């Protein structure tokens, strides 16, 4: 009888493994299909640059965060902009089909943006950057002041001297580097431990507990559309190793809007304070809660502010 019970347990376990494997393969096939063949890739002195574009109106360069790609750029467009803007969403170095070279810097990434705009025949853009899209966006504004009509940073990193919360943020970044190396690991963790993963993404327990269904839906989409992660892993490593711009941002001339949550544990709020104090004339909009999921928690408010800011400065 005991052997019979063990046999049934073995059968159940094997069946469970088969079902989980089938679900994983199904989801990965969908994920790879979603990012296949939709984008355009051009060659440049900085390697291949992948991008998508759409809409008409004032030009906007939309720069994704860690774990993203052109598809996260498109999600930012859908969250904050609309087709009244001609948006351009590149994949940064090491993300999806954009090239990564050893020794690449955020300066190089800024130069790659200029090469992409040259290819598209676009002279001047509003720049909208999310999270770790911030460093290269800031340096693009430093290196190409004549090409930036306005700069908007949402939950973006810059750099500050080490502090306790910056160290905790770095630990989270290092954990994400490991997770993004393996499709199966990211897929498993985001299904079995989604709440904990949102915490790793910089959201507090209070923020997670108070999410509305609509906010949770957008966050679920952000997390889901980072699949597949392995074609993005080189970019995540790059983001965590490349030198940040620091006080070089004092040279920025573009009107700058900084949007950040005080309880962000992935890109701590003092990054926003540093940027606001260093960039001449920068405007800082502080939210008390939202963490690094602020784009979902305050989507409507941020969208209105971003669109107005771009339009107010589009003709400057």
Buried (B, 14 or more C-beta within 10 A) or exposed (E): EEEEEEEEEEEEEEEEEEEEEEEBEEBBEEBBEBBEEEBBEEEBEBBBBBBBBEBEBBBBBBBBBBBBBBBBBBBBBBBBBEEBBBBBBBBBBBBBBBBBEEEBBBBBBBBBBBBBBEBBEBEBBBBBBBBBBBBBBBBBBBBBEEBBBBBBBBBBBBBBEEEEBBEEBEEBBEEBBEBBBBBEBBBBBBBEEBEEBBBBBBBBEEBBEEBEEEBBEBBBBBBBBBBBBBBBBBBBBBBBEBEBBBEBBEBBBBBBBBBBBBBBBBBBBBBBBBBBEBBEEBBBBEBEBBBBBBBBBBBEBBBEBBBEBBBEBBEE
